[in-house]
Amino acid sequence: MDNLVKLTIDGVSVEVPAGTTVLEAAKQAGINIPTLCYLKDINQYGACRMCVVDTGARALGAACVLPVAPNMVVKTNTPKIRAARKTNLELLLSNHDMKCLNCTRNQNCELQQMCLDLGVENPERFAGKMNQYDIDDLSPSIVRNNNKCILCRRCVAACNKTQGVGVIGPVGRGFKTRIASPWDHPLNDMACINCGQCIAACPTGALYEKDSTKEVWDLLADTTKHVIVQPAPAVRAALGEEFGLPMGKCVTGKMAAALRRLGFEKVFDTDWAADLTIMEEGTELLGRLKNGGVLPMITSCSPGWIKFCETYYPEFIPNLSSCKSPHEMEGAMIKSYWAQKEGIDPKDIRVVSVMPCTAKKFECKRPELGHDGMADVDAVITTRELARMIKEAGIDFANLPDEDFDPFLGESTGAAVIFGTTGGVMEAALRTVYEVVTGETLQNVEFTAVRGIEGVKEASVQVGDLTVNVAVAHGTANAAKLLDSIKNGEKTYQFIEIMGCPGGCVTGGGQPIVSAQKRMECDPKQLRAAALYAEDEGKALRKSHENPAIKAVYEEFLGEPNSHKAHELLHTTYTAREKYSK
């Protein structure tokens, strides 16, 4: 083909499409070039100079931004290159807080790993004055420690490009350059949506989740409280990675077993409430379609997306489903339905959610998410925090026998499992709405048109005599594009699913960190989503309205979907927010 370029890298002949970078070409040839600032498809600008290579030019070039050329001869491993990389690494370390043992990224830090790989142990050549920064820990979700920042700008790219939020960026010049918010305000005073994509992008410990493990350990030690736990669908598709299991392996049974061994009184499943959400949300959608309600109706499961809408697109607040997110629904039902069945005073119950999402930490503190003076959910820990608790407890996770969730609020269908990936909520809703509208059994439950990792997907679905135009977006930058197309009159839909994180919850800000090098080899969005789709396929029941535990809750407690009682416990309101504190 005419658009292929032939070159040689370290004596290996390579043929790649024109426009390919030397870094990508080397990867295809099985040659690893170290990187720090590079992040595939997000951050490519050659700042850290760790990926320098020799092409015969006067100066070494940054492989991550250097395009291949015909007959180019590239060397990636010479004394000059190794010396340059070590020097660049020592310069980064000269202004870095090297307190690794008490860092949340210890042994999972790209900077630390590079020091080991290049043999840089205790750099003193550039020792001298270091910048000192206060730690910003005012956000309920994200802690920012600029003392560990290496100015790679990967967090800036994630916030700006992936999420379209842009509340952090480089400030100052030279040695005084730092990553900060406008006017040096804390993140909590910015229009941050708490999504944690900056954490997922960071190669060091400069950004990390607000730790809630001590709070949860204290709850578990309180013998006067009934402490109940519920993990989200996406957690099971990623937790195993923290224990050396392959990416894309569901560890549902081991997760349930580990949570029980940590001491939780009941191990319920947020999937149960995902089925409940479909009943409430599907009924709400049909009501809007029949009664002239505000359309398009937009899903409300993702707290990062909800805060983005409240802040940047408040005119779409009436379009949001009034449904609480699944874990908030489950919390409400634990402290009402389950408490009543068990004869327990709800004030003695504490609900802990295990979430793939740092924004859930913000969400659980919303004053509107509760009833009778109680919060629906008392504490949220991320997938990473759960892994740390399991390790601290000395539990051999990889060799645990599989166990089931506790019944009652632990039974779920395949429709609930796929809530964890982009398009999953839409597909689950369509499975139920179709049968409710037509009265017919849906033979093929897989709506493949709403699957995949395209930023915005759209489809027209025939539901009986009704044609429903739907759209799916993931990552709030994609959400903004979709909402703008609606505002401009370019697109018309009846139902929209939006997830705040790219790929949906499977790559939420609280999931296991995937290094830049690993991201070049695989796509976590696809592997983790495949695990959830496989679990869905293996379920005996794959439609939310078929869940017997969901049928029971309506018969015994709620009456019917969207009833007065259901609205009191399972629905909420949203509020327009200022972009900046005053």
N, C-alpha and C positions, 0 to 999 in steps of 0.2 A: 504493500500500500504506500502511496506517495506521502502520506502524512506521518510515516514512521521515521524515527531518527535513530541512527546507530551510533553508539559511543562505547567507550571502554572505561570501566570502573575497577580499579585495583587489579587490572589484568583480565577482568571478566567482560566479555562482550555482551552488550545489552541493547535491546531494540524496544523503544517506547514511543508512544504518540508524541507528536510535536506539542510543545507547551508544558510537558512534564518537567517537574523540578528534578534537580540532581538527587535531592533527598528521596523523592518518590521512586526514581529510577534505581537508586541503590537498594531500597527496600525490596523492589521486585527481583533484584539480583541476589538477595539474601545477605546484603551487607548493611550492617547497622551503623548509622551515623548518630551520635548523641545530640540531643536537643533539650532545651529548657523553655524558651519562649514560644516555640512552635506548638500549635494545636490545630490539628487537621480541620480544614474548612472554616476555622474561626480566627486564628491568629497566625499570620505568616508575614513577618517583616524583618527577620534577621537581626534582632537587637542583642541577644545574649552572646552571639558569636561562638557558641559551643559547637555548631555544626560546620565550622570552616573546613574547606577542602582546597586542594591544589589543582588548578586546571592549566598551569603554565603561565597564568597571568602574573602581572607584577605583584599583586597582593592576593592573599587567600580570600576565597569567596564564601558567602553563607549559602550552604546547600539548600536551605528551605525556600529561598527566593530566587535561586539561580536556575534559569531554564536550560535544558539540555540543548546542545548544538551538534550538528553533524560532525562525526569523527572526533568529538571531544574526548580527551584523555584525562580522566579524573583520578586523583590519588586521595584516599581518605585516611591513610595511616602512615605518616612519615615522622621523623623526629621533629621537624619544624611544626607540623600540625599538632602533635601531641603536646609540645611545649606551649603552643598558643592556647590550646584548650585548657591546660593546667593554669596558665597565667590568668585567663579570663575567669576561671572558676575561683581562683584565689582572690581576685578582685571582688567578686560577688560575696565571698565569705568574709571579706574584710569589713563589711558593713552589715553582717548578718548575726542575729542572736543565735548562737550555736548551743543552746540548752536543749539538746535533743531528747533526753530521757523523760522530761516532763512535757513534751510536745505531743499533741494528739496525732500528729502524722509520723511519729517515730516508727521506723521500719516500713513506712509506706510513703516515703518522701522522695521525690525525684532528684532533689538537690543532694540529699544524703546518699542516695544510690550512686549518683554520678561521682561523688567524692570517693566512694569505695571503688568504683570502676577505674577511676583515673589515679588512684593512689594518693589523693590529697587528704592527709590526716589532720594536721595541726598547722595550718598556714600562718606564718609569722612575717613573711616578706613584706606584706602591705599593712601590717598592724599599725593602728593609730586611732584617731578620733572616730567615733561611731555616732550616728544619729540615734537619738532616743525618742520614742513615741509613747504616748499614753495608749493603753488598750481600750478600744471602743467596745464595750459589752452592754450597751443600753438596749439594744434590740432584743426582743424575745426569742429571736431565731438565730442570729448570726453574730459572731464575735470577730472583730478585725484587729489583728496584731501586726502593725507595720514594721515592727522590729525583726520580723521574719520574712518580710517582703523582699523579693529580688528584682522587682520592677519589670517582670516579664510581660505584664499587661494582658495576660490571659483572662483575668477576671474582668478587666475593662471591656475586652472584646465580647465576652459572654453576656455581660450586662447590656452592652450597646447593640450588638449584632443579633444575638440569639433572642434576647428578651425585649429589646427596643425600649429599655428603661433609662439607662445611662445616668445612674446616680453616683457613679464613681469614675475617676479619671486621673491622669497624671497632673500634678501640680508642682510648680517650682522648676528650677533648672539645675543641671549639674549634680553635685553631691547632695543638694537639698531637694532633689526630685522625690516625690512621694505619691502614693495613690491615695486620693482623698475625695470627699464629697464637696460640693460647692460650699464656700465659706467655712470649710473645715467642720461642718456640722456632723454630729453622729448619724449613723445610718437610720436610727430610729426617728430622726427629724426629717428624713428625706422621703421621697416617694418610692422608696424601696418596697418591693412586693414580697420580700421574705422568701423568695423561691429557692435560694441557695445555689443557683447555677454558678455563681462566682466561686463558691466553695469547691464545686465539682471541677472547675477549671484550674484552680490554684495548684501549683506543683509542690508547695511547701505548707507550713502551718500558719501562714499569714491570715487565712480565713478558715473558720471552722464553726460547727453548730454550737449553739448555746447548750451546755451539758445539763441534762436533767436526771442523770443516773443516780446521783445522791438523793434527790427527792424521791425517786422510786424505791431505792433501797430503804429509805426511812419509812415509806408507806408499808413496805413488806414486813418491816420489823414491828409495826404497830398492831398489836394483837386485838385492839378494840375496833379495827376496821376490816371490812370485807373488800379485799383488793382484787379487782377483776381486770383482765387484760384482753385486748383485741388487736390482732395484727391485720394490716391492710393487704389487699391482693398482691401488690407488687413486691412486698417484702419477701415472700416465699420464692420469688424468681431470682433473688440476688443475695440473700443472706449467706448462702453456702460459699460464696466467693471469699468471704472473710475467714473461712476455715479451709481454704485450699481446694475447694470443689470447683469443677469447671463452670465457667460462665454459661448461663442458660439452663442450669439444672434446678428444677423445683425441689424445695426441701420442706414441703408442707408438713409432713409427719414429724420430721426431726425438730422443726420449729415449735410445733405444739408440745412435743416432749420436753424441749429445753425450757420453754416458758413455765411448764408445770414444775420442773425441777428448781426453777428460780424461786418458787414459793407462792405463785399466784393461786388464789382460791379457785377461780374458774378461768378456763382458757376458752374464750369465745372467739368468733371469727367475724371480722368486719364484712366478709363476703355475705353473711346473712343480711346485714343491713344494706348491702348493695342491691340485693334482691328486693328489699323493702323500698329502697329508693326508686327502683324501676316501677313499682306499683304506684307510688305517689307521683313520680315525675311523668310517667306515661298517662296517668289519669288527668294530670294537669294539662298536658299537651292536647289530649283529646278534647278537654273542656274548652281550651282556647280556640281550637279549630272549629268546634261546633257553635260556640257562643260569641265569636267575634273578639276574642281576647287579643292581647298584644303579641304580635308575631314579628320576626321569628322568636320562638322560645329558645333560650340558650341555657345549657346545663350549668349547674352550680356546685359541682363536686370538688373543683380545684380551688383552694383558697388563694393561691398566688394569682390565678386568673381573676377571681372575684375582686381582690384588692386592686388589680390592674384596671378592671372595669370601673370600680368606684372612683379611682383616681384619674384615669386618663380618658375614659369614655362614659362618664356618668349618665349621659343621655340614653344609654342602653340598659340602665338599671331596671326599668320596667320590663325589659325582655328577659331578664334572668328568671329562671325557675325559682320559686320560693322554697324549694326543698333544701333542707340542711344537707351537708355532705354525709356520706354513709357512716363514718365513725362517730359523728355527732348524733346521728339518728340512733345508732346502737347505744351510745351513752345514755341518751334519753330513755330508751326502752329498758335498759338495765336498771335505771333508777326509778322506773315506774312499773312496767309490766312484770319484769323478773322479780323486783323487790316485793311486789304484791303477791306473786305466786309463792315466794319463799318466806313471806312473813317477816321481812327485814325492813328496818327503818332506813329509807333512802339516804338519810343523813350519815349513816354509818358505812356507806358504800363509797369506794374510790375507784374510778375507772382510769386505766392507763392504756393509751393507744400506742401501738408500734407502727410508725408511718415511714414511707419512703421520702417524706417531704418535710423540709424545715419550716415551710409556711404554716403547717399544722400547729406548730408551737404558738404562732400568732393567733391562729384561728380559735384555739381552745380558750383563749383569754377574751374573746369577744363577749361583751356583756349580754348581747341578745341571744347567745347560744346557751340556754339553760332554762330551768323552770323551777318554781317554788323556792327561789333563792339559792339554787344549787347550779353549778356548772354541769353541763352534760358530760364533759371529759375533764378530768382533774390534772392529768399530766400526759405529755407526748414525748416519746423518745424515738429517735430515728433508727433505721436499720443498723447503722454503724454503732450507735449507742447500745443497742441490744447485743450486738456482737461483743462489745467490750464487757458488758455485764456477764455474758455467758463465759467469757474467758476468765474474768475475775472470780467467778464461782467455781472454776476448775472443771467445767463440764466438757466432756469429750464429744463435741457436737457431731463430728463426722461419723462417729460410730454409735450414735444414739439409735435405738429402735424407733420406728415410726409409730406415732400415736395419733388418735383422733382428737378433734376439738370436743369440748363438752357439748352435749346436745342442748336443744332448746334455742339457744341463740348462736349455735355453731354450725347449723346445717345450711348448705348453700347449693346453688346450681352453677353450671358452667357459665351462664350469662354473667354471674357475679364475678367470677375469676378474671374475665377479660376487662373488667373495669380498670385494671392496672396498665393498660396500653392504649395509645391513641386510637380512637375509633371504637373502643370497647364499650363505652357507655351508650353510644349511638346504636351499635349492633344489638346490645342487650335490650334496649328500649324497643327497637323495631321488631325483635322476636315476640315480645309481648303485645305491642300495639297491633301488630298484624292479626293475631289471633282474637284479640278483644273486638276489633272492628269487623272482621270477616266471619267470626264464629267457626272458622275452618282451622284444621291442624296444619301448621307450617311444616312442610316436609324437609326443606333445606334450610337449616337455621343459620347458615353462614352467609352473612352479607359482606362478601369480599370487596365490594365497591368502596367500603369505608375503611378497609384495612390498608396498611402500608405506611411508609414514612415520609411521603410527600408533605410539604409544609401545610398545604390546604388541599383537601379532597372534597369533591362534591358528587352528588348522585341524585337521581330521581327514583323514588321507590313507590311502586304501585301497591297500595293497601286497599284492597277491594275496589270501590269506585273512586277512591281518593288517591290523588298523586301528591306525594310529599317530597318536596325538594329539600335535601339535607346537605349540610356541610360539616366538615371536621377540620379543626386547626389545632396545632400543638406548638408550644413556644409562643410567648406573647407578642413577639415581633410579627409572627404569622397571623396571630389574632388581630393585630392592628390592621394589617392589610385586608383581612376579611371584613372587618367592621367598616373600614373606609369604603370598600366596594359596595356595601349595603347603603351607607350614607349617601354615596354619589349616585345611587339608583342603578348601578351596573348589575347588581345581583339581587335576586329575590328568593328567600328560603322560608320554610316553615319551622325547621328544627335545626339547631346547631349545637355541636359538641366542641368545647374548647378546653384544652388542658394547658396549664401554665408552663409545664416543662417540655422540652423537646422529646418526642417519643412517648409522652405521657408519664405516668408515675414510675414506670420502670427505670427511668433515668432522673428521678427526682433528686433534689439537692441533699437528701439524707441517705442516698444509696451508697454502696461501696465505691470508693474512688477508683477510677480507671486511668492509668497513666497515659500520657500523650503517645508513647511508643506502642502501648497496647491498643490504643484507638486506631493506630495505623494498620493494625493487623485484623481487627474485628470491629463490629458495630454493636455496642451493648444494647441499643434500642431494639435491634432485630433479634438478637439472641435471647434476651430476657422476655421479649414479647412472644417468641416462639414457645418458650416454656409455659407461658400462661395459656396460649392457644391449645397446646398439647393437653394441659390439665382440663381445659374446657371439653375437649373431645372425649376425654376419658370419663366424664361425669355421666351418671345415669340420667339425670335431669339437666336440661340445658336452657330452660326458660324460667324466668323468675316467678311467674304466676303459678308454676307447677310445684314450687317449694312447699311441702306440707307444713313446715314451721311458720311460713308466711301466711298461709291460709288460716292457721290456728290463731295467730295474733289478731287477725281481723275478726274472726268469729268470736274470740273470747274477750277482746279488749278494745280494739279501735273501731269496730263496726264495718267500715268500708274505706277504701282509699279516698283521701281528701275530705274525710269527715271532720266535724268540728274538733273532735278529740285529736285526730291525726294532725290537724293544723296547729293545735296547741303544742304538741310535742315534737313534730317532725318538720315544721316549716319555720321560716324566719324572714327577716327583712334586711335590706342593704342600705348603705348610707354613702352619699357623695363625700369624697375626701379632698382636702387641699393637697397640692403637690409639695408644698414646703410649709414647715412650721412657721408661725409668726411670732 
